[in-house]
Amino acid sequence: MNKNFNWKNKKVLVTGGASFIGSNLVDALISRGASVRVVDDLTSGIFKNIKGHIEAKRIEFIQGDIRDSEIVKNLFNDIQIIFHLAADHGGRGYVDLHQAGPASNLFLDGFVFWHAIKNKIEKVIFASSGCVYPSYLQNDTSKELFLTEDLIKPPYDADNMYGWAKLMGELTLRAYYKEYGLKSASCRFFTVYGPRGLENHALIAMIARAFIKQDPFEVWGDGNQIRNWTYIDDIVEGTILAAEKIDDGTAVNLGTMERNKVIDAVKMILEYTKHNPEIRFRPDMPVGPLNRVADNSQAKKLLNWEPKILLKEGLKKTIDWYFSDRKQNEVKNILEKILTTR
């Protein structure tokens, strides 16, 4: 653990750095003085998220797929720290309905970690997920459940292929630390939202429905699913602290401990946007685990981190951004398709 960590001129690679979370992380690293290289194939990342940094020559940008041998030739040159966020992923509709794409993350992650060894990278920070937790634990909404890191043990029961790939990534990094000395940390993100978020994730989809004044307003499931949505600024802060303070592959939950039902989030959004539609529940659509909330006590202990922005405040910030950033006709045209794609 390095209490005097200095990011100034630290050479950092951010994979998936044009994505929602990745681009916000890039902003924070630049503000701390890091020298940042971004790689992104822009299949789900968005160029405008990092365009200003490219034009101002604050970052080096490489467009391409890390699995391409030509792209990877010089990708890791002179890099000290890797934040590995690149993945084939999407929201609940994608995670439940697509298994082949997320399965490719097994190869993608392994490729990055192996090259980290070959290129003598100091540390890898891995974007993991609440999807690593056993699904069988998360089916009863009547229980006040908080998922602690030590619940990841046999019998493993990760959430679809996406969750299994994240779990294998975590276990690989622990093995690499033990046998090769590769320093690492895994950050388990819990339902991240905020500016630059995409409509294939639940909260942004809800905001999009309010934005286009959808009526009846669709809610997947019966609305009683429990989540702990975590604001992007808190996720970025926790991820950087994990890079500074964890070496041995330990995984930490980055999530609030707010227990919110989906229907409660819907009501907050409708109240703030002054939209008063009929609500139509869709039990036929993907809903995922019924009761997923992080216990963040380990992050408090190891990182001195805890979330600062609760859902009600974060929703207002996100809605204000979304309403100023989007055009109604464009959202109407893409919304139904994007709910189940990347």
C-alpha positions, -999 to +999 in steps of 0.1 A: +000+000+000+014+034-011+000+063+009+020+088-011+009+077-046+016+103-072-002+101-106+018+129-122+033+116-155+024+080-145+020+061-178-015+046-179-034+025-204-072+025-202-089-002-223-124+007-233-115+043-225-142+058-247-170+040-229-193+055-202-172+045-173-139+045-191-141+081-204-151+094-169-121+075-156-099+091-182-111+125-172-101+118-136-067+104-144-058+134-166-069+158-138-044+140-116-016+145-141-013+110-155-001+103-190-030+084-206-032+061-236-067+049-246-076+019-267-112+014-278-128-003-308-158+021-305-183-008-307-200+005-276-176+034-266-184+068-281-158+089-298-173+122-285-166+111-249-129+116-255-128+139-285-118+170-265-088+152-250-077+140-284-080+174-300-061+190-270-035+162-272-041+153-236-043+116-245-030+091-271-059+073-287-057+040-305-088+028-322-090-010-325-097-044-310-072-055-284-075-090-297-060-079-330-023-088-331-015-056-351-032-034-326-015-050-296+021-048-310+030-015-294+000-010-271+017-019-239+050-001-246+062+021-217+029+015-198+031+012-160-005+007-150-035-008-169-071+000-162-088-029-180-124-019-187-128-032-223-154-059-225-183-073-246-212-062-224-245-044-222-274-039-199-297-066-185-314-073-219-280-080-234-266-100-205-296-123-204-302-127-241-266-129-255-240-154-242-215-158-271-204-121-271-197-120-234-180-154-236-153-137-257-143-117-226-126-149-214-101-145-242-100-107-241-091-106-204-066-134-206-049-117-235-045-084-216-033-101-184-008-122-203+006-092-221+008-074-188+032-102-176+052-102-208+056-064-207+064-062-170+034-039-162+034-027-126-003-032-119-036-041-135-069-027-122-098-049-135-133-037-140-153-066-125-190-067-116-217-076-091-225-103-117-198-125-101-220-132-071-240-164-068-274-160-085-290-185-061-284-160-032-303-132-049-338-145-054-357-134-023-367-097-021-380-102+014-345-106+028-323-076+036-293-090+017-259-073+014-233-091-007-199-094+009-168-102-010-163-135+009-194-150-007-174-156-039-165-193-033-177-227-044-203-235-055-198-206-079-230-195-097-222-163-116-247-143-136-247-156-172-215-158-193-208-121-186-206-129-148-185-160-154-160-142-175-156-115-148-152-142-121-125-159-142-107-126-147-106-121-109-093-156-103-067-153-130-053-121-115-050-136-081-031-165-095-008-142-115+000-122-084+007-154-064+029-171-091+042-142-112+041-112-089+017-092-111+001-066-089-036-061-094-070-051-079-105-060-090-133-035-086-168-050-085-191-023-100-227-023-090-253-009-114-234+023-125-253+053-138-246+090-146-237+113-175-226+095-206-246+064-196-264+045-224-300+035-227-293-002-226-289+001-188-320+003-166-319+038-151-309+055-184-337+035-201-362+048-175-350+083-180-352+079-218-388+067-215-397+098-195-378+120-220-399+107-249-430+108-227-437+071-232-473+063-222-479+037-211-445+037-194-429+002-195-412-013-165-395-046-169-405-072-143-430-064-116-410-034-103-400-051-070-365-060-080-340-045-056-308-027-067-282-003-054-275+021-083-240+038-079-232+072-094-203+074-118-182+098-098-181+075-069-172+045-091-143+064-106-130+076-072-131+040-059-114+026-089-085+050-086-082+044-049-080+006-056-051+013-080-033+032-053-039+009-023-044-027-034-016-049-049-026-085-042-056-090-065-081-084-037-116-076-050-137-048-035-173-040-040-179-005-053-216+002-046-239+021-024-258+002+004-291+019-006-317-007-012-341+007-039-368-011-057-370-005-095-405+009-091-392+035-065-366+046-090-393+049-117-414+071-093-384+094-086-378+099-123-414+105-132-418+130-103-387+150-113-395+150-150-432+158-143-444+129-164-475+112-153-482+081-175-499+048-169-473+022-158-472-011-176-452-039-161-435-064-184-428-096-165-419-113-198-387-092-202-353-099-186-350-087-150-319-104-136-314-112-099-342-100-077-321-088-048-287-074-056-271-049-032-234-045-023-219-045+012-192-018+009-175-022+043-144-038+027-139-007+004-143+015+035-117-004+053-091-009+025-096+023+005-113+047+029-140+049+003-177+053+005-202+067-020-210+104-016-240+107-040-272+090-031-298+079-057-321+109-054-293+134-060-276+113-087-308+109-106-314+146-108-278+151-121-283+124-147-317+135-158-305+171-163-276+158-184-298+135-205-324+160-212-298+185-224-278+159-244-305+140-263-330+147-291-365+131-287-368+118-322-334+101-321-342+084-288-376+072-301-359+056-330-332+037-311-347+029-277-364-004-284-334-018-302-307-006-278-325-022-248-313-056-258-280-048-276-247-032-268 
